[in-house]
Amino acid sequence: MTLSARIAARLASSVMIALLAPAAKAEGPGPLRQAALSAELYARGVAEQDPLLILAAAQLRKSVDMQPLEPDPQGAAPAFAPLGWEAMIASAVALTSAGDPLRELAEDIAAQSWKGVIHGPVYRIGALEGGAETRLPDLSFRGGEYAEVYAEAEPGFDLNITILDSEGREVCSDSDPTHVAYCGWTPAADGSFTLVIVNSGTRDAGFALMTN
């Protein structure tokens, strides 16, 4: 097996590990779960200073193609946006040296034209002061269909979410001390739900929110 083939195999393995390891949190990775997985894999790659893990995160994020709900008509950058695959690739390349075959892999990922890009995940921007929470009521989901909610802040923040049903009962929560929070569940019937987003840190945080 050539070096490039070994690298590609490890990259595929990294993506599969990211997809399968947290399987208990979701019934098959939908677009929002894949967005969360890319953020989690990127954070792990940065923590371990592993450019290949970061490239796996970039490849996964590029396949999701997240877009703002209301893009600025003037093309101005939003106050906050989820980390893009381009920035992930740049972060990986910064951990390599000249002649490293991972740089060629990074170029390949950047040049890839995805036939299976997942269209649809759009995000809205929000902000929370340190220690604050916000509630978004009247989120409607259909019974028997898998529902997803995902929120992402900048790395280093602690963002948590809880889903409550119309009776105020908790149906899903993610309180892990990370900058991403994901909930996936299957409502028994059509219903209205409340999303509680909490900034558990001490600093003000901007975040992106997505629902399916």
MARTIFI-464682 format. One record per atom (N, C-alpha, C): residue in three letters; atom name; x, y, z. Coordinates in Angstrom, 1 decimal, always signed. Last residue first. Layout:
! residues N
 resn name      X      Y      Z
  Ala   CA      X      Y      Z
...
! end
This chain:
! residues 212
 resn name      X      Y      Z
  Asn    N  -33.8  +20.6  +12.5
  Asn   CA  -34.3  +20.0  +11.2
  Asn    C  -35.7  +20.1  +11.0
  Thr    N  -31.9  +23.4  +13.5
  Thr   CA  -32.9  +22.4  +13.8
  Thr    C  -33.3  +21.8  +12.5
  Met    N  -29.1  +25.2  +14.9
  Met   CA  -29.7  +24.5  +13.8
  Met    C  -30.8  +23.5  +14.2
  Leu    N  -27.3  +28.1  +15.8
  Leu   CA  -28.4  +27.1  +16.2
  Leu    C  -29.0  +26.5  +14.9
  Ala    N  -24.3  +29.4  +17.0
  Ala   CA  -25.1  +29.0  +15.8
  Ala    C  -26.1  +27.9  +16.2
  Phe    N  -23.4  +32.0  +19.3
  Phe   CA  -23.6  +30.6  +18.9
  Phe    C  -24.4  +30.5  +17.6
  Gly    N  -21.2  +33.9  +21.4
  Gly   CA  -22.1  +33.8  +20.3
  Gly    C  -22.2  +32.3  +19.9
  Ala    N  -21.0  +34.5  +24.9
  Ala   CA  -20.8  +33.6  +23.8
  Ala    C  -21.8  +33.8  +22.7
  Asp    N  -19.3  +35.9  +27.6
  Asp   CA  -20.3  +36.0  +26.6
  Asp    C  -20.0  +35.1  +25.4
  Arg    N  -18.0  +33.7  +30.2
  Arg   CA  -17.8  +34.7  +29.1
  Arg    C  -19.0  +34.7  +28.2
  Thr    N  -18.4  +31.6  +31.8
  Thr   CA  -18.5  +32.9  +32.4
  Thr    C  -18.3  +34.1  +31.4
  Gly    N  -20.6  +28.9  +30.7
  Gly   CA  -19.3  +29.5  +31.0
  Gly    C  -19.5  +30.9  +31.6
  Ser    N  -22.9  +27.9  +30.0
  Ser   CA  -22.5  +27.5  +31.3
  Ser    C  -21.1  +28.1  +31.7
  Asn    N  -25.5  +29.0  +28.4
  Asn   CA  -24.1  +29.3  +28.4
  Asn    C  -23.6  +29.1  +29.8
  Val    N  -28.2  +27.1  +27.3
  Val   CA  -27.5  +27.6  +28.4
  Val    C  -26.0  +27.8  +28.1
  Ile    N  -31.3  +26.8  +25.9
  Ile   CA  -29.9  +26.9  +25.6
  Ile    C  -29.2  +27.6  +26.7
  Val    N  -34.1  +24.9  +25.4
  Val   CA  -33.4  +25.7  +26.4
  Val    C  -31.9  +25.7  +26.1
  Leu    N  -36.9  +24.6  +23.5
  Leu   CA  -35.5  +24.5  +23.5
  Leu    C  -34.9  +25.4  +24.5
  Thr    N  -40.0  +23.0  +23.6
  Thr   CA  -39.2  +24.2  +24.0
  Thr    C  -37.7  +23.8  +24.1
  Phe    N  -42.4  +21.8  +21.2
  Phe   CA  -41.3  +21.6  +22.1
  Phe    C  -40.6  +22.9  +22.4
  Ser    N  -45.3  +20.3  +20.1
  Ser   CA  -44.6  +21.5  +20.2
  Ser    C  -43.6  +21.3  +21.4
  Gly    N  -46.0  +17.4  +17.9
  Gly   CA  -46.0  +18.2  +19.1
  Gly    C  -45.2  +19.5  +19.1
  Asp    N  -47.0  +14.3  +16.8
  Asp   CA  -46.8  +15.7  +16.5
  Asp    C  -46.9  +16.5  +17.8
  Ala    N  -45.6  +11.7  +18.9
  Ala   CA  -46.7  +12.3  +18.1
  Ala    C  -46.3  +13.7  +17.8
  Ala    N  -43.2  +10.9  +19.9
  Ala   CA  -44.2   +9.9  +19.7
  Ala    C  -45.3  +10.4  +18.9
  Pro    N  -40.1  +12.0  +18.5
  Pro   CA  -41.4  +12.3  +19.2
  Pro    C  -42.4  +11.2  +18.9
  Thr    N  -37.0  +10.9  +18.8
  Thr   CA  -38.1  +10.7  +18.0
  Thr    C  -39.4  +10.9  +18.7
  Trp    N  -34.0  +12.9  +19.0
  Trp   CA  -35.0  +12.1  +19.6
  Trp    C  -36.1  +11.9  +18.6
  Gly    N  -31.0  +14.5  +19.8
  Gly   CA  -31.7  +13.8  +18.7
  Gly    C  -32.7  +12.9  +19.4
  Cys    N  -28.9  +17.3  +20.4
  Cys   CA  -30.0  +16.5  +20.9
  Cys    C  -30.7  +15.8  +19.7
  Tyr    N  -25.8  +18.8  +21.1
  Tyr   CA  -26.7  +18.1  +20.2
  Tyr    C  -27.7  +17.3  +20.9
  Ala    N  -23.4  +21.3  +21.3
  Ala   CA  -24.5  +20.6  +22.0
  Ala    C  -25.5  +20.0  +21.0
  Val    N  -20.1  +22.5  +21.8
  Val   CA  -21.1  +22.0  +20.9
  Val    C  -22.2  +21.2  +21.8
  His    N  -18.1  +23.0  +23.6
  His   CA  -18.7  +24.2  +22.9
  His    C  -19.8  +23.8  +21.9
  Thr    N  -18.6  +21.1  +26.7
  Thr   CA  -18.0  +21.4  +25.4
  Thr    C  -18.7  +22.6  +24.7
  Pro    N  -19.5  +19.4  +28.9
  Pro   CA  -18.8  +20.6  +29.0
  Pro    C  -17.9  +21.0  +27.8
  Asp    N  -22.7  +18.1  +28.2
  Asp   CA  -21.3  +17.9  +28.2
  Asp    C  -20.6  +19.2  +28.2
  Ser    N  -25.4  +18.1  +28.2
  Ser   CA  -24.8  +19.0  +29.2
  Ser    C  -23.3  +18.7  +29.3
  Asp    N  -28.1  +17.7  +26.4
  Asp   CA  -26.7  +17.5  +26.2
  Asp    C  -26.0  +18.6  +27.1
  Ser    N  -31.3  +16.0  +26.5
  Ser   CA  -30.4  +17.1  +26.9
  Ser    C  -29.0  +16.7  +26.6
  Cys    N  -34.8  +15.3  +26.1
  Cys   CA  -33.4  +15.2  +25.6
  Cys    C  -32.6  +16.3  +26.2
  Val    N  -37.1  +15.7  +27.4
  Val   CA  -37.1  +14.6  +26.5
  Val    C  -35.7  +14.3  +26.0
  Glu    N  -38.5  +16.9  +30.4
  Glu   CA  -37.3  +16.8  +29.6
  Glu    C  -37.4  +15.5  +28.7
  Arg    N  -41.7  +18.4  +30.4
  Arg   CA  -40.9  +17.3  +30.7
  Arg    C  -39.7  +17.2  +29.8
  Gly    N  -43.6  +20.3  +29.8
  Gly   CA  -42.4  +20.7  +30.5
  Gly    C  -41.5  +19.6  +30.9
  Glu    N  -45.5  +19.6  +28.1
  Glu   CA  -45.9  +19.5  +29.5
  Glu    C  -44.7  +19.9  +30.4
  Ser    N  -44.4  +19.6  +25.6
  Ser   CA  -45.5  +20.6  +25.9
  Ser    C  -45.9  +20.6  +27.4
  Asp    N  -40.9  +18.9  +26.5
  Asp   CA  -42.2  +18.7  +25.7
  Asp    C  -43.2  +19.7  +26.2
  Leu    N  -37.7  +20.3  +26.1
  Leu   CA  -38.8  +20.0  +26.9
  Leu    C  -40.1  +19.8  +26.1
  Ile    N  -34.2  +19.8  +25.8
  Ile   CA  -35.5  +19.9  +25.0
  Ile    C  -36.6  +19.5  +26.0
  Thr    N  -31.3  +21.7  +26.4
  Thr   CA  -32.3  +20.8  +26.9
  Thr    C  -33.6  +20.9  +26.1
  Ile    N  -27.8  +22.3  +25.9
  Ile   CA  -29.2  +22.4  +25.5
  Ile    C  -30.0  +21.3  +26.2
  Asn    N  -24.8  +24.2  +26.5
  Asn   CA  -25.7  +23.1  +26.8
  Asn    C  -27.1  +23.3  +26.3
  Leu    N  -21.5  +25.2  +26.1
  Leu   CA  -22.9  +25.4  +25.6
  Leu    C  -23.7  +24.1  +25.9
  Asp    N  -18.7  +26.6  +26.9
  Asp   CA  -19.5  +25.5  +27.4
  Asp    C  -21.0  +25.8  +27.1
  Phe    N  -15.8  +27.4  +24.9
  Phe   CA  -17.0  +27.8  +25.6
  Phe    C  -17.7  +26.5  +26.1
  Gly    N  -13.8  +26.3  +23.5
  Gly   CA  -13.4  +26.9  +24.8
  Gly    C  -14.6  +27.4  +25.5
  Pro    N  -14.7  +27.1  +20.2
  Pro   CA  -14.0  +26.2  +21.1
  Pro    C  -13.6  +27.0  +22.4
  Glu    N  -17.9  +28.9  +19.9
  Glu   CA  -16.4  +28.8  +19.6
  Glu    C  -15.8  +27.8  +20.6
  Ala    N  -20.8  +26.9  +19.6
  Ala   CA  -20.1  +28.1  +19.9
  Ala    C  -18.7  +28.0  +19.5
  Glu    N  -23.7  +25.4  +18.3
  Glu   CA  -22.2  +25.4  +18.3
  Glu    C  -21.7  +26.8  +18.6
  Ala    N  -26.4  +23.1  +18.5
  Ala   CA  -25.9  +24.4  +18.8
  Ala    C  -24.4  +24.4  +18.8
  Tyr    N  -29.1  +21.3  +17.1
  Tyr   CA  -27.7  +21.4  +17.3
  Tyr    C  -27.3  +22.9  +17.5
  Val    N  -31.6  +18.9  +17.1
  Val   CA  -31.3  +20.2  +17.4
  Val    C  -29.8  +20.3  +17.7
  Glu    N  -33.8  +16.7  +15.3
  Glu   CA  -32.5  +17.1  +15.7
  Glu    C  -32.4  +18.5  +16.0
  Ala    N  -36.0  +13.9  +15.2
  Ala   CA  -35.8  +15.3  +15.3
  Ala    C  -34.4  +15.6  +15.8
  Tyr    N  -37.4  +11.4  +13.1
  Tyr   CA  -36.3  +11.8  +14.0
  Tyr    C  -36.1  +13.3  +14.0
  Glu    N  -40.9  +10.9  +13.4
  Glu   CA  -39.8  +11.3  +12.6
  Glu    C  -38.6  +11.8  +13.5
  Gly    N  -42.9  +10.3  +15.1
  Gly   CA  -42.4   +9.2  +14.3
  Gly    C  -41.2   +9.6  +13.5
  Gly    N  -44.4  +13.6  +14.8
  Gly   CA  -44.3  +12.3  +15.5
  Gly    C  -43.8  +11.2  +14.6
  Arg    N  -42.6  +16.5  +14.0
  Arg   CA  -43.6  +15.5  +13.7
  Arg    C  -43.3  +14.2  +14.4
  Phe    N  -42.3  +19.5  +15.9
  Phe   CA  -41.7  +18.3  +15.3
  Phe    C  -42.8  +17.3  +15.0
  Ser    N  -41.9  +23.0  +16.5
  Ser   CA  -42.8  +21.9  +16.1
  Ser    C  -42.0  +20.8  +15.4
  Leu    N  -41.4  +25.0  +19.1
  Leu   CA  -40.7  +24.3  +18.0
  Leu    C  -41.5  +23.1  +17.7
  Asp    N  -42.3  +26.6  +21.2
  Asp   CA  -43.1  +26.4  +20.0
  Asp    C  -42.3  +25.9  +18.9
  Pro    N  -39.6  +28.6  +22.6
  Pro   CA  -40.8  +27.8  +22.6
  Pro    C  -41.4  +27.5  +21.3
  Leu    N  -36.5  +28.9  +23.6
  Leu   CA  -37.2  +29.0  +22.3
  Leu    C  -38.4  +28.1  +22.3
  Arg    N  -34.8  +30.6  +26.1
  Arg   CA  -35.8  +29.6  +25.8
  Arg    C  -36.4  +29.9  +24.5
  Thr    N  -31.5  +31.0  +27.4
  Thr   CA  -32.6  +31.5  +26.6
  Thr    C  -33.5  +30.3  +26.3
  Glu    N  -29.3  +31.9  +30.1
  Glu   CA  -30.0  +30.9  +29.3
  Glu    C  -31.0  +31.6  +28.5
  Ala    N  -25.9  +32.7  +31.4
  Ala   CA  -27.3  +33.0  +31.0
  Ala    C  -27.9  +31.9  +30.2
  Gly    N  -23.2  +32.5  +31.9
  Gly   CA  -24.2  +32.0  +32.9
  Gly    C  -25.6  +32.2  +32.6
  Gly    N  -22.4  +35.3  +29.9
  Gly   CA  -22.0  +34.2  +30.7
  Gly    C  -22.9  +33.8  +31.8
  Glu    N  -25.0  +35.9  +27.4
  Glu   CA  -24.0  +36.3  +28.4
  Glu    C  -23.6  +35.1  +29.2
  Leu    N  -25.4  +34.7  +24.1
  Leu   CA  -25.7  +34.6  +25.5
  Leu    C  -24.6  +35.2  +26.4
  Ala    N  -26.7  +34.9  +20.8
  Ala   CA  -25.7  +35.3  +21.8
  Ala    C  -26.2  +35.1  +23.2
  Gly    N  -27.2  +33.5  +17.5
  Gly   CA  -27.6  +34.0  +18.8
  Gly    C  -26.5  +34.3  +19.7
  Ile    N  -28.1  +32.8  +14.1
  Ile   CA  -27.1  +33.3  +15.1
  Ile    C  -27.8  +33.8  +16.4
  Arg    N  -29.1  +29.8  +12.5
  Arg   CA  -29.4  +31.2  +12.9
  Arg    C  -28.4  +31.6  +14.0
  Tyr    N  -28.3  +27.8   +9.7
  Tyr   CA  -28.2  +28.1  +11.1
  Tyr    C  -28.6  +29.6  +11.3
  Val    N  -29.3  +24.9   +7.9
  Val   CA  -29.1  +26.3   +7.9
  Val    C  -29.1  +26.7   +9.4
  Pro    N  -28.9  +22.0   +6.1
  Pro   CA  -28.7  +22.6   +7.4
  Pro    C  -28.4  +24.1   +7.3
  Gly    N  -29.3  +21.7   +3.2
  Gly   CA  -30.4  +21.9   +4.1
  Gly    C  -30.1  +22.4   +5.4
  His    N  -27.4  +19.0   +1.6
  His   CA  -28.0  +20.4   +1.6
  His    C  -29.1  +20.5   +2.6
  Ile    N  -24.6  +17.3   +1.6
  Ile   CA  -25.9  +17.3   +2.3
  Ile    C  -26.4  +18.7   +2.4
  Val    N  -23.1  +16.1   -1.3
  Val   CA  -23.2  +17.2   -0.3
  Val    C  -24.6  +17.2   +0.3
  Gly    N  -22.2  +14.2   -3.1
  Gly   CA  -23.2  +13.8   -2.0
  Gly    C  -23.3  +14.8   -0.9
  Lys    N  -20.3  +15.2   -4.6
  Lys   CA  -21.5  +14.8   -5.3
  Lys    C  -22.6  +14.5   -4.3
  Trp    N  -18.0  +17.8   -4.1
  Trp   CA  -18.8  +16.7   -3.5
  Trp    C  -20.1  +16.5   -4.3
  Ser    N  -15.0  +18.1   -5.3
  Ser   CA  -16.3  +18.6   -5.6
  Ser    C  -17.3  +17.5   -5.2
  Gln    N  -11.9  +18.9   -3.7
  Gln   CA  -13.0  +17.9   -4.0
  Gln    C  -14.3  +18.6   -4.3
  Ala    N  -10.0  +20.7   -3.0
  Ala   CA  -10.4  +20.6   -4.4
  Ala    C  -11.6  +19.7   -4.7
  Ala    N   -9.6  +20.2   -0.3
  Ala   CA  -10.1  +21.5   -0.7
  Ala    C  -10.6  +21.5   -2.1
  Ile    N   -8.6  +17.6   -0.5
  Ile   CA   -9.9  +17.8   +0.2
  Ile    C  -10.5  +19.1   -0.2
  Asp    N   -6.2  +18.1   -1.8
  Asp   CA   -7.2  +17.2   -2.4
  Asp    C   -8.6  +17.4   -1.8
  Glu    N   -4.8  +19.6   +0.1
  Glu   CA   -5.2  +20.2   -1.2
  Glu    C   -6.3  +19.4   -1.9
  Ala    N   -4.5  +17.7   +2.1
  Ala   CA   -5.3  +18.9   +2.4
  Ala    C   -5.8  +19.6   +1.1
  Leu    N   -2.8  +15.9   +0.8
  Leu   CA   -4.1  +15.5   +1.1
  Leu    C   -5.1  +16.7   +1.4
  Glu    N   -0.6  +17.5   +0.7
  Glu   CA   -1.2  +17.1   -0.6
  Glu    C   -2.6  +16.6   -0.3
  Arg    N   -0.1  +17.6   +3.4
  Arg   CA   -0.4  +18.9   +2.7
  Arg    C   -1.0  +18.6   +1.3
  Leu    N   +0.6  +15.1   +4.0
  Leu   CA   -0.7  +15.6   +4.5
  Leu    C   -1.1  +16.9   +3.8
  Pro    N   +3.2  +14.7   +3.3
  Pro   CA   +2.2  +14.3   +2.3
  Pro    C   +0.8  +14.7   +2.8
  Asp    N   +5.4  +17.4   +3.7
  Asp   CA   +4.6  +16.4   +4.4
  Asp    C   +3.4  +16.0   +3.5
  Gly    N   +6.8  +19.4   +2.5
  Gly   CA   +7.0  +18.0   +2.0
  Gly    C   +6.2  +17.0   +2.7
  Ala    N   +7.0  +21.4   +5.3
  Ala   CA   +7.1  +21.3   +3.9
  Ala    C   +7.5  +19.9   +3.5
  Ser    N   +4.9  +20.3   +8.0
  Ser   CA   +6.1  +20.9   +7.5
  Ser    C   +6.1  +20.7   +6.0
  Thr    N   +1.8  +20.9   +9.9
  Thr   CA   +2.7  +20.1   +9.1
  Thr    C   +3.9  +20.9   +8.6
  Leu    N   +0.1  +22.6  +11.2
  Leu   CA   +0.8  +21.6  +12.0
  Leu    C   +1.7  +20.7  +11.2
  Ala    N   -1.0  +24.0   +9.2
  Ala   CA   -0.1  +24.7  +10.1
  Ala    C   +0.7  +23.8  +11.0
  Val    N   -2.8  +22.3   +8.2
  Val   CA   -1.6  +22.5   +7.4
  Val    C   -0.6  +23.2   +8.3
  Ala    N   -4.9  +22.4  +10.1
  Ala   CA   -4.2  +21.2   +9.9
  Ala    C   -2.8  +21.4   +9.2
  Ser    N   -5.8  +25.1   +9.7
  Ser   CA   -5.3  +24.6  +11.0
  Ser    C   -4.4  +23.4  +10.9
  Ala    N   -6.7  +24.9   +7.1
  Ala   CA   -5.6  +25.8   +7.4
  Ala    C   -4.9  +25.4   +8.8
  Ile    N   -8.9  +23.2   +7.5
  Ile   CA   -7.7  +22.7   +6.7
  Ile    C   -6.5  +23.6   +7.0
  Met    N  -10.5  +24.8   +9.1
  Met   CA  -10.0  +23.6   +9.6
  Met    C   -8.8  +23.1   +8.8
  Ala    N  -11.1  +26.9   +7.3
  Ala   CA  -10.3  +27.2   +8.5
  Ala    C   -9.7  +25.9   +9.1
  Glu    N  -12.6  +25.4   +5.5
  Glu   CA  -11.4  +26.1   +5.0
  Glu    C  -10.5  +26.4   +6.2
  Trp    N  -14.8  +24.6   +6.9
  Trp   CA  -13.9  +23.6   +6.5
  Trp    C  -12.6  +24.2   +6.1
  Gly    N  -15.6  +27.0   +9.5
  Gly   CA  -15.7  +26.4   +8.2
  Gly    C  -14.6  +25.4   +7.9
  Leu    N  -17.3  +27.2  +12.6
  Leu   CA  -16.0  +27.1  +11.9
  Leu    C  -16.1  +26.4  +10.6
  Pro    N  -20.3  +29.1  +12.4
  Pro   CA  -19.6  +27.9  +12.7
  Pro    C  -18.3  +27.9  +12.0
  Ala    N  -20.2  +32.6  +13.2
  Ala   CA  -20.5  +31.6  +12.3
  Ala    C  -19.8  +30.3  +12.7
  Phe    N  -21.1  +35.9  +14.2
  Phe   CA  -20.6  +34.6  +14.6
  Phe    C  -21.0  +33.6  +13.5
  Ala    N  -21.8  +38.1  +12.8
  Ala   CA  -21.1  +38.3  +14.0
  Ala    C  -20.5  +37.0  +14.5
  Pro    N  -21.0  +37.5   +9.2
  Pro   CA  -21.9  +37.5  +10.4
  Pro    C  -21.1  +37.7  +11.7
  Ala    N  -19.6  +39.7   +6.8
  Ala   CA  -19.4  +38.5   +7.6
  Ala    C  -20.4  +38.6   +8.8
  Ala    N  -21.5  +40.9   +4.0
  Ala   CA  -20.8  +41.1   +5.3
  Ala    C  -20.7  +39.8   +6.1
  Gly    N  -23.0  +40.9   +1.7
  Gly   CA  -21.9  +39.9   +1.8
  Gly    C  -21.1  +40.1   +3.1
  Gln    N  -25.3  +42.2   +1.6
  Gln   CA  -24.1  +43.0   +1.2
  Gln    C  -22.9  +42.1   +1.3
  Pro    N  -27.2  +40.5   +2.6
  Pro   CA  -27.2  +40.8   +1.1
  Pro    C  -26.0  +41.6   +0.7
  Asp    N  -26.3  +38.0   +4.8
  Asp   CA  -26.3  +39.4   +4.6
  Asp    C  -26.2  +39.7   +3.1
  Pro    N  -28.5  +35.2   +5.0
  Pro   CA  -27.2  +35.8   +4.7
  Pro    C  -27.3  +37.3   +4.4
  Glu    N  -30.2  +33.7   +7.1
  Glu   CA  -30.5  +34.9   +6.4
  Glu    C  -29.1  +35.6   +6.1
  Leu    N  -29.1  +31.2   +7.9
  Leu   CA  -30.6  +31.3   +7.5
  Leu    C  -30.9  +32.6   +6.7
  Pro    N  -26.0  +30.2   +6.4
  Pro   CA  -26.8  +31.0   +7.3
  Pro    C  -28.2  +31.1   +6.9
  Gln    N  -25.3  +26.7   +5.9
  Gln   CA  -25.5  +28.0   +5.4
  Gln    C  -26.3  +28.8   +6.4
  Met    N  -23.1  +23.8   +5.6
  Met   CA  -24.0  +24.7   +6.4
  Met    C  -24.1  +26.1   +5.9
  Asp    N  -22.1  +21.3   +4.3
  Asp   CA  -22.4  +22.6   +3.7
  Asp    C  -23.5  +23.4   +4.4
  Val    N  -21.3  +18.7   +4.7
  Val   CA  -22.5  +19.1   +5.2
  Val    C  -23.0  +20.4   +4.6
  Ser    N  -18.8  +18.2   +3.7
  Ser   CA  -19.8  +17.4   +3.1
  Ser    C  -21.2  +17.9   +3.6
  Lys    N  -17.1  +19.8   +5.3
  Lys   CA  -17.4  +20.2   +3.9
  Lys    C  -18.5  +19.5   +3.3
  Arg    N  -17.0  +18.2   +7.6
  Arg   CA  -17.8  +19.5   +7.6
  Arg    C  -18.1  +20.0   +6.2
  Leu    N  -15.5  +16.0   +6.7
  Leu   CA  -16.8  +15.8   +7.1
  Leu    C  -17.6  +17.1   +7.1
  Gln    N  -13.1  +17.3   +6.1
  Gln   CA  -13.7  +16.6   +5.1
  Gln    C  -15.2  +16.4   +5.4
  Ala    N  -12.4  +18.4   +8.7
  Ala   CA  -12.7  +19.3   +7.5
  Ala    C  -13.4  +18.6   +6.4
  Ala    N  -12.0  +16.0  +10.1
  Ala   CA  -13.1  +16.9  +10.5
  Ala    C  -13.5  +17.9   +9.4
  Ala    N   -9.8  +15.1   +8.7
  Ala   CA  -11.0  +14.3   +8.7
  Ala    C  -12.2  +15.1   +9.1
  Leu    N   -8.0  +17.1   +9.4
  Leu   CA   -8.4  +17.0   +8.0
  Leu    C   -9.7  +16.1   +7.9
  Ile    N   -7.8  +16.5  +12.1
  Ile   CA   -8.3  +17.8  +11.7
  Ile    C   -8.8  +17.7  +10.3
  Leu    N   -6.5  +14.0  +12.0
  Leu   CA   -7.8  +14.1  +12.6
  Leu    C   -8.5  +15.4  +12.2
  Leu    N   -4.1  +15.0  +10.8
  Leu   CA   -5.0  +14.0  +10.1
  Leu    C   -6.4  +14.0  +10.7
  Pro    N   -2.8  +16.6  +12.7
  Pro   CA   -3.4  +17.2  +11.5
  Pro    C   -4.3  +16.3  +10.7
  Asp    N   -3.0  +16.7  +16.0
  Asp   CA   -3.0  +15.6  +15.0
  Asp    C   -3.7  +16.2  +13.7
  Gln    N   -3.0  +17.7  +18.6
  Gln   CA   -2.1  +18.2  +17.6
  Gln    C   -1.9  +17.2  +16.5
  Glu    N   -4.9  +17.0  +20.4
  Glu   CA   -3.9  +16.0  +20.2
  Glu    C   -2.8  +16.5  +19.2
  Ala    N   -6.6  +19.3  +20.1
  Ala   CA   -6.1  +18.9  +21.4
  Ala    C   -4.9  +17.9  +21.3
  Val    N   -7.2  +19.1  +17.4
  Val   CA   -6.4  +20.3  +17.9
  Val    C   -5.8  +19.9  +19.3
  Gly    N   -8.7  +16.7  +17.3
  Gly   CA   -7.5  +16.9  +16.6
  Gly    C   -6.6  +18.0  +17.0
  Arg    N  -10.8  +17.4  +19.0
  Arg   CA   -9.9  +16.3  +19.4
  Arg    C   -8.6  +16.4  +18.6
  Ala    N  -12.0  +19.4  +17.5
  Ala   CA  -11.5  +19.7  +18.8
  Ala    C  -10.5  +18.7  +19.3
  Tyr    N  -12.7  +17.9  +15.2
  Tyr   CA  -11.8  +19.0  +15.1
  Tyr    C  -11.1  +19.3  +16.4
  Leu    N  -14.6  +16.2  +16.3
  Leu   CA  -13.4  +15.6  +15.8
  Leu    C  -12.3  +16.7  +15.6
  Glu    N  -16.6  +18.0  +17.0
  Glu   CA  -16.0  +17.2  +18.0
  Glu    C  -14.6  +16.6  +17.6
  Ala    N  -17.2  +19.1  +14.5
  Ala   CA  -16.7  +20.0  +15.5
  Ala    C  -16.0  +19.2  +16.6
  Ser    N  -18.2  +16.7  +13.2
  Ser   CA  -17.0  +17.4  +12.6
  Ser    C  -16.4  +18.4  +13.7
  Leu    N  -20.4  +16.2  +14.8
  Leu   CA  -19.2  +15.2  +14.8
  Leu    C  -18.0  +15.9  +14.2
  Ala    N  -22.1  +18.2  +14.2
  Ala   CA  -21.6  +18.1  +15.6
  Ala    C  -20.4  +17.2  +15.6
  Ala    N  -22.6  +17.6  +11.5
  Ala   CA  -22.1  +18.9  +11.9
  Ala    C  -21.4  +18.9  +13.2
  Gln    N  -23.8  +15.2  +11.9
  Gln   CA  -22.6  +15.2  +11.2
  Gln    C  -21.9  +16.6  +11.4
  Arg    N  -26.2  +15.9  +13.1
  Arg   CA  -25.2  +15.1  +13.9
  Arg    C  -23.9  +15.1  +13.2
  Leu    N  -27.3  +17.3  +11.0
  Leu   CA  -26.9  +18.1  +12.2
  Leu    C  -26.0  +17.2  +13.1
  Pro    N  -27.7  +15.2   +9.1
  Pro   CA  -26.9  +16.4   +8.8
  Pro    C  -26.4  +17.1  +10.0
  Gly    N  -27.6  +12.2  +11.0
  Gly   CA  -28.2  +13.1  +10.1
  Gly    C  -27.3  +14.3   +9.9
  Pro    N  -26.4   +9.1  +11.8
  Pro   CA  -26.0  +10.5  +11.7
  Pro    C  -26.7  +11.2  +10.6
  Gly    N  -28.5   +7.0  +13.7
  Gly   CA  -27.9   +7.3  +12.4
  Gly    C  -27.6   +8.7  +12.3
  Glu    N  -29.9   +8.2  +16.2
  Glu   CA  -30.3   +7.0  +15.4
  Glu    C  -29.7   +7.2  +13.9
  Ala    N  -27.6   +9.2  +18.7
  Ala   CA  -28.4   +9.5  +17.6
  Ala    C  -28.7   +8.2  +16.8
  Lys    N  -26.0   +8.5  +20.8
  Lys   CA  -26.6   +9.8  +20.9
  Lys    C  -27.6  +10.0  +19.7
  Ala    N  -24.7   +6.1  +20.2
  Ala   CA  -25.8   +6.1  +21.2
  Ala    C  -26.6   +7.4  +21.3
  Ala    N  -22.6   +6.8  +18.6
  Ala   CA  -23.9   +6.3  +18.0
  Ala    C  -25.0   +6.3  +19.0
  Pro    N  -20.1   +7.9  +18.8
  Pro   CA  -21.2   +8.5  +19.6
  Pro    C  -22.5   +8.0  +19.2
  Ala    N  -18.6   +6.1  +17.1
  Ala   CA  -18.3   +6.1  +18.5
  Ala    C  -19.5   +6.7  +19.3
  Leu    N  -19.2   +6.5  +14.3
  Leu   CA  -19.8   +5.4  +15.0
  Leu    C  -19.6   +5.5  +16.5
  Leu    N  -18.1   +8.9  +13.4
  Leu   CA  -19.5   +8.6  +13.1
  Leu    C  -20.0   +7.5  +14.0
  Ala    N  -15.4   +8.7  +14.2
  Ala   CA  -16.2   +9.8  +14.6
  Ala    C  -17.7   +9.6  +14.4
  Ile    N  -14.7   +6.4  +12.8
  Ile   CA  -14.7   +6.4  +14.3
  Ile    C  -15.5   +7.5  +14.8
  Met    N  -15.0   +7.4  +10.2
  Met   CA  -15.8   +6.3  +10.7
  Met    C  -15.9   +6.2  +12.2
  Val    N  -12.9   +9.3  +10.1
  Val   CA  -14.3   +9.7   +9.9
  Val    C  -15.2   +8.6  +10.5
  Ser    N  -10.7   +7.6  +10.5
  Ser   CA  -11.0   +8.6  +11.5
  Ser    C  -12.4   +9.1  +11.4
  Ser    N  -10.8   +6.0   +8.2
  Ser   CA  -11.0   +5.4   +9.5
  Ser    C  -11.4   +6.4  +10.6
  Ala    N  -10.2   +7.9   +6.3
  Ala   CA  -11.5   +7.2   +6.3
  Ala    C  -11.8   +6.6   +7.6
  Leu    N   -7.6   +8.4   +7.1
  Leu   CA   -8.6   +9.4   +7.1
  Leu    C  -10.0   +8.9   +7.1
  Arg    N   -6.4   +5.9   +6.6
  Arg   CA   -6.5   +6.4   +8.0
  Arg    C   -7.5   +7.5   +8.1
  Ala    N   -6.7   +5.8   +3.8
  Ala   CA   -7.3   +4.8   +4.6
  Ala    C   -7.5   +5.3   +6.1
  Ala    N   -5.1   +8.0   +3.1
  Ala   CA   -6.5   +8.0   +2.8
  Ala    C   -7.3   +7.0   +3.6
  Ile    N   -2.6   +7.0   +4.0
  Ile   CA   -3.2   +8.2   +4.6
  Ile    C   -4.7   +8.3   +4.3
  Arg    N   -2.3   +4.8   +2.4
  Arg   CA   -2.4   +4.6   +3.8
  Arg    C   -3.0   +5.8   +4.5
  Ala    N   -2.1   +6.1   -0.1
  Ala   CA   -3.2   +5.2   +0.2
  Ala    C   -3.4   +4.9   +1.7
  Ser    N   +0.3   +7.5   +0.2
  Ser   CA   -1.0   +8.2   +0.0
  Ser    C   -2.2   +7.3   +0.3
  Leu    N   +2.0   +5.3   +0.4
  Leu   CA   +1.9   +6.2   +1.6
  Leu    C   +0.6   +7.0   +1.4
  Thr    N   +0.6   +2.2   -0.9
  Thr   CA   +1.4   +3.4   -1.0
  Thr    C   +1.1   +4.3   +0.2
  Met    N   +0.9   -1.2   +0.0
  Met   CA   +0.0   +0.0   +0.0
  Met    C   +0.9   +1.2   +0.0
! end
